[in-house]
Amino acid sequence: MADPLSLTRLTLTQAAADRVAAIAAKQGAPAILRLSVEGGGCSGFQYKFGLAPEAESDDMVSETGDVRLVVDPVSLDLVAGSTVDFVESLGGAAFRVENPQAAAGCGCGTSFGI
């Protein structure tokens, strides 16, 4: 049986934290990455990333160094247990979510189904 805490934890890799810190420094903003889930995409749900000015009182917060990853309670139900990474390849660079709850995904890697 899975550890109940691992089902609510979110992990921000060091590569993702470094990228968030660089973007935030360039924009003069706090190093806070907001991950949310919206309906849409080719598999039913899609991930949305953006810098946040602050964490909300009901957000789940994960910290990697001085960088925070924040997720609202509704989105957390769909991404609990996930790892957020930043990957660079010939096709480009992007934040990627490794979501253990996703039963289906699409080729673009930005949408998923449960």
Secondary structure, 3 states (H helix, E strand, C coil): CCCHHHHCCCEECHHHHHHHHHHHHHHCCCCEEEEEEEECCCCCEEEEEEECCCCCCCCEEEEECCEEEEECHHHHHHHCCCEEEEEEECCEEEEEEECCCCCEECCCCCEEEC
